[in-house]
């Protein structure tokens, strides 16, 4: 991977598509608590019959 001159954009060396995601975590009583969740998104995907999970867009 390399960073472009704009100081923000990251591209892969091979030019292929890539994805990045993060979780928000809070530490409470010395234990991690994951605040972000994809459960709602995944539930909606399961309900959407028109969603094509195999759609790949090459840029």
N, C-alpha and C positions, 0 to 999 in steps of 0.2 A: 504494500500500500504506500501511497505517497500523498502528501498534502499539496494542494495547489497554492499559487501565490496569493490568493485571497485570504489565506490563513484559516479557512474554515472547511473548504471542500476537500474531501478525501476520496481518492479513486483507487481501484485495485490495479495491480501491476499488469494483469492480463486484460483489463478493460471490461470484464464481465460484471453483471449486476451483483449487488451485495446489499445486505440489510444490517441495521444495527438497532438495538433497542435496549432500554435501561429499565430498572425497577427503582421505585422510591422505597427506601427502607428506614424505619425509625427504630432506634434502640431504646427499649423500655425495660427497666429492671434488669439491665444487662442481657436482654434477649432481643434478637432481631424480630421485627414485625414488618412483613412485606405489605406496603400500602397500595402499591399498584397491582392490578390483576387483569388478566386477559379473559377471565371467566365469562364476563358479560359479552365481550366481542365474540368469543367462541360459541356461546349459546345462540347469538344472532346469526352467525354463519351457518349453524346447523339448521336453523329455521328457514333460511333463504334457499329455496330450491333452485333459483337461477344463478347462484354463485358458482363460478367455475374456479375451483381451487387449483386447477392445473394450468391456469393462464400465466404464461411467462412473457414478459415484454422485454425485448432486447433493445437497448438504446445505442 
